[in-house]
């Protein structure tokens, strides 16, 4: 499996605290069937995790060296989880914000209470810079929980959508779990990733996600979400269109 969203680089954000944590996360990934993952530290969060590409590269190189020394055969690539704020287009054009494996695919997250209009404006900025937005955990955004058809509309514009493993199992509340189910059921999810933050909770272990998706939606869909589409994204290839509109009246209230 390929995990496109992890906070495995040590000491950069609210993910791995140190190299020991990072190596433990790498071991869990391998044990859980992941052979390839992308390190996606939080970035573009002013006053908190405001990293740019130049800062991340040395940490990533040291992490790769530590993996080799520990004889952990995990393929790793560099990316970012970009918080939607400021002039994204300008930052992408000057190279301070980068895509997954330096591809055209930019993993972008929003404030959970961001309105759909503002989200659309940020998505337009990424498109204007020549990128393709991969929307991180849309099921956690309040506007999507209320109107899951928004994800269908974003996919029709050319965006992609990454659902969190934890959302499938209710780790982010019932509303996020229900939204994740609607998105996967309607094939509006492009991929599922761990969004791992530690070796103890929200981990890189993905075997449970494979089993859940296989049992509930079939092995073909598990392969699409955990292997096929992530591989296309990492190679910078086109992802085939997917998704059907959920019922407009099917709002997610509890």
N, C-alpha and C positions, 0 to 999 in steps of 0.2 A: 504493500500500500504506500501511497504518497500523502504526506501530511503538509498542507500548504500554509498552515497558520500555527506558529508556536512561538513562545517567549522563552527560548532556550539559551540565548546568549547571556552569560553571567554579568550581573551588576549593572545592567543598563536600564531596567524598568522594574515593574512589579512581578517579573517572572523569576527565573533562576537567580538566587542570591549570590552564588559563587560557583566556581568551577566544579566543585563536588556535586552540587545540585544539577548542574548542566550534564555532567557525565551520567548521573543516575537517571535523568530524563532520557538520555540517549539509550541506555540499557533497557528502559521500559519500552521505548519505541520499538526496538528490535524484538523484544519478547512478545510484543503485541502485534507483530506482523508488519511493521513499518520498516521499509528499507531506505526510504528517501524522505527527507523533510526540509522545510524552508524555515530559517530563522527570521522571524518578523517582529523585531522590537517595536514597541510603541514609538511613534515619531510624530513631529509637528504638533506636539502639545506644549504650547508656550508656558514657560515657568515650571514645567514638570519633566516631560520626556521629549525635549526638543532636539532630537538627534538628526544629523544629516548623514548622507552616505559616506562621506570622508571619515567621520567618527566611527562608524560601525565596522568598516573593513578591517582594521587591525584587530579588533576583538574577535571577529569572525575567523580570521586567519589563525589566531592563537587557539581558538576552540577546535578548529580542524586539526591542528597539530596535536592537541590533547587527545582527540579521538583516535588518531593514528597511534600515539604512544600507548593508549589503553587497549589497542587492538579491537576497537569497536567498528565494525564494517558498515557504518551508517553514512550514506551519501547525504551531503548537506549543501544547501544553496542559501544565498542571502536575499532578503527582501525587507519590507517594512510593513507595519500596520499604520497607515497614515490617517491621522485624525483630520477630519474635514474642517479646516479653519484657515482664514487668510487667503492669499492668492495662490491657490494650488497650481494654476497654469504656469505662473512665472517660476515657481519652485521646481516644477517638473522640467521646464525648459532649460533651467540652468543646472540641473543634475543634482540638486540637493535632496530631492525625493526620487526614489527609484522603484521600478517595478520588481516583481518576483523573478529572481534570476536575471535581472536587468532586461526583462521582456517588456512588452507593451501592457501587460496586465498589472494594474496597481490595486493592491489590497487597501481598501478605504473603509474607515469606520466613522460613525456619526454619533453625536450625543443621543442618548436614548429617547429624549423628548423632542428631538429635532422635527420640525414640520416637513411635510413632503415637498413643499415648494422650495425650501432651502436645500433639501437633499438634491432635488433636481438641478438647482443652480450649480452645486459642487460637481455633480456628475458631468454637467456641460463643460466645466473647466477642464476636467480630465480629458474628455473627448477633444476639446479645442487644442490641448497640448499633444495630441496624437496618441493618447493612451486609451486603454479599455478598463473601466472600473470593475473590479471584483469586490462586490459589496460584502463586507464582513458581517456575519451573524444578523441578517435582516430581521430574523424572528424576534430579536430582542428590542427592536424599535417600536415605540408605542403606536406610531401611525400604521405600521404593518400589522401589528396585533389587531388593530381595529379594522383595517382594510387590506387584507393580504393580496388583493388584486393589484396593489401598487407594484409588487415584485414582478408580476406579469408585464405590467407596463414598462418597467425598467429593463426587463429582458428584451422586450420588443425594440427598445432604443439601442440595444447592443451591449448592455451591461451583463455581468454574470453575478451569481449569488452563492455565497459560502455559508452553509449552516453549521453551527457548532454541535459537536458530539454531545456535549453536556445538555443541550437543549432537548435532544431526543429523549433523555432520561429524566427530565424535569429538574435539572440542577439549577435552572434560572427562573423557576416558578412555573405555575400552570399556564399562564398566558403565553410565555415563550414556548413551552412544550406544545401547546395547541397550535401555535403559529408554525412551528417547525413541522408538525405532522401535516398541516395543510399544504405547506410548501413542497415537502417531499412527495406527498400523495399526488399532487398536481404536476409533478416533475418540474417545479420551479427552482429547485436547488440544482446548482451546477456541480457542487462538490460538498463533501462533509469533511471537516477538519477538527483537530483537537482543541485549538486555542489554548494549548497547555501552558500552565504557569509554574508548575512545580512537580517534584516527584511524589508528592503526597496527595494533593487534590488537583483536579483539572489536569490530569497527567497526559502523557504522550501515548499511553496504552490504547490501541485502537481495535483490538480483536473484538471487544464487546460491541463496537459500532458496526463492524462487518457482520457479526451474527445477528444483530437487531435488524439491520437493513435487509439482509438475506431472508430472514424469517418473515418479515412483514411485507417486503416489497419485491423479493426475488433476488437471486444471485446476480442476474444481469444488471439490475439497478444498483446493487452494491458495487459491482465492478465499475459502472459508469461514474459513480459518485466518489469512489475511493481510489481508483486507479486510472481509468481511461481519461476522464476530463482533467484531473490534476496533471497527468503526463503531458497532455496537449498544452496546458497553460505554461508549464515549465519550459517547454520547447518553443513557446511563442506561437503556437499553431492555432488555427481557427477552431473554436468549439462549436459543434453542430447546434442549431437552434433547438430549443426544448421548452416545454411548459404549456399548460392549458390554463385558462382563466378560472380561478375558483369562483364559486357563486358569490355575486355581489352582496347578497343578503347575509352571507355567512360570516358575520362579525364575531370576533373572539372576545366574549365577555364572560366573567365569572362572578 
